[in-house]
Amino acid sequence: MDDMPIEKDKRIKIVFDKVETDRASAFMDRHMESCRRGNNPYHSGVTFHYILSGTGLGWDISVKCMNCKTKENITNTESW
């Protein structure tokens, strides 16, 4: 038991395809403008979370604007 290695990296690694990347970028661009906080030209104050749900075929991926709480599914189910 003492000789077992400790696994420190338990992050999930997801690779988006081009369609999912384009959808995420479009969503973020829209919300960077509409949900902007403050007047700082270098930072909009907008944050985003990715929400992943496992399915039997692949990952269901959504992106959520943490300012207005709008969530959009960006999954490319055509690639399954």
Phi, psi and omega in degrees: 000321180289339183272359182286133179291148178267123179272112184267329184264102180245023179289149175270130180252118181241136176251120178278143172276179184299319181297314180294321178297316179295319179295317179296316180297318179296317179299312182295319178300315179301316185280338175296328179274311187285335184249015183306139176242126177081183184248011181292118182288347183260348180211126183280342184081005182265133177239155183228149173238141170265137179242121183246133175230127179284140174235178178288344183252334183173196180268134171267119188243128174233154174239139184232130173280122183279354176274308183259355177069016176284137181236139179226133177280126182247010184298133174266087182289344178293338181274355179284000000 
